[in-house]
Amino acid sequence: MAELEAVIGLEIHVQLATKTKMFCGCELSFGDEPNVHTCPVCLAHPGVLPVVNEQAILYALQIAAALGCEVAPRSIFHRKNYFYPDSPKAYQISQYDTPIAGAGRLGDVRIHRAHLEEDAAKMIHAGESGRIHGSSASLVDFNRGGTPLVEIVTEPDLRGAAEAAEWARLLRETVRQLGVSDVNMEEGSLRVDANVSVRPAGTETLGTKTELKNMNSFRFLQRGVEAELERQRRLIESGGEVEQETLHFDPQSGSLTSLRSKEEAHDYRYFPEPDLVAIAPTEEMARTARESLPELPAARIERYVGEGLARDVAAVLAADPETAAYFEQVSTDVSGVEPKVVANWVTGELAAALRAAGGGTAAESKVTPAALAELITLVARKTISHGSGKTVLAALVEEGGDAQVIVEREGLAMGDDDGDLESIVAAAIAADPAAAEQIKAGNGKAIGSIVGAVMRETSGRADGGDVNRLIRAQLGL
Amino acid sequence: MLHVARLARLKLTEDEVETMTGDLSGILEHVDRISNLDLEGVEPTSHVVALENVWRADEPRPSLPPEVALASAPEPQDGAFRVPSPQADA
């Protein structure tokens, strides 16, 4: 049998960080006492009318602009009808065949659409802690009910679990940097569902898909999709067929359970929401959205690669806007040093020094961009060795301050003239004639013991490259 | 008919099923007549009012005190609306 290829599409719900709900003036908040942010509109009392939150439209247009989506000249809301206690109207106001945003792209993945809708209330399932199955009663908290959501739907362009998780991270960073959502997966302000299917590699027809829900971290997203791909492959390879269903991922056990029974097949009977008129974004609104876009991670990565950075290093720097700003400030402050050298210091030595000191980001650390720039310049000019540079960096992480001051205090500067170093090298060679003979005989590794002796003599101040060069020169190599 | 009734959570008596089946057929026939009209170039009417872009500023307004919000709940518990488990309904 041909190898079965993974075909994955994602549906991402983004809670918008507006002050109030989508259709009423109740305040949004997370973690308050239950039912303190409700009103007749979001509790669906008879006779009330929803009114659209303008800010939610503007945020949706920003997301559309960031994802390069076409904005619909006119879009309307629909009622999606279903009975469930989290939806007091017995329908959710959503968008159906005329979403606010159409086709777009982020990275390698095509966006199918993005639409506006309202979030459901939060259900607390009594009896068992947070588990849906087996509980006898549920408590409903309507604080979340009516929160503005943008649902982003991708095309099935992802080909693996790790790739899906990585792309979801890029999307989260993109939305976070727009400032339109908290994008906190644990608190549910970013929720990712995955549509998963498999098909023989090389074919185009889509297999039957299942929908995975409840993956509240990127790690769980990856594990859930991996588990489901494995299940589908085993099923098909043993002659079975995948059934279309919704699966609930349990991160504790790593297992997937079917969420809804088959006879409850989705039949939402969408129809146009008569209480809300059409949204027709003006050219000015669309332009404001485009112009408000910050430089987003995908664009920043390309710019850094253009400046000579390796792509993986560029991705690390670009993922977090504060780290990116830090890197760019250091790059501006150094003299005569390539951006890629700065990038290696920030993602390499500095990151390691911060980890060793207990963590934290570069931007939050005591190491100012100016101090790091000075340090990198000192190393580049060979005023101090690379090894001494790490010593200075550790001190900067610990106490902050000025690189030059620490170099002087610790006496780390290399001699101005090579004379001192030459005599130290000569002495080290004289002290170890056996190693010298081996080096002359072509054993390159033997040089290590003489380099080590020189480093001990200079307390690590000497530049390793220079020492190597001098040893070889003095041995006539 | 029974499928539609189930989706709407309606329990119908046999007589009601009969009456409503007739009513529903009448409605569907009417829709059929409309479908047979030549509507080339006519935009679907989703709304009868010629308004667009009606919205409000993102400014908080007071919510109901929780005891008022819960006043119509038959079985409030811990500040929340207690409901039968939706799984039991499936």
Interface residues (C-beta under 8 A of the other chain):
Chain A: T18 K19 T20 C24 G25 C26 E27 E33 P34 N35 V36 H37 T38 C39 P40 L43 V51 V52 N53 E54 Q55 A56 I57 R74 I76 N81 F83 Y84 P85 M123 I124 H125 A126 G127 I132 H133 G134 S135 S136 A137 S138 L139 V140 D141 F142 R260 S261 E264 D267 R269 P272 P274 L276 V277 A278 I279 A280 T282
Chain B: H3 L7 R9 S46 H47 V49 L51 E52 N53 V54 W55 R56 A57 D58 E59 P60 R61 S63 L64 P66 A69 L70 Q77 D78 G79 A80 F81 R82 V83 P84 S85 P86 Q87 A88 D89 A90
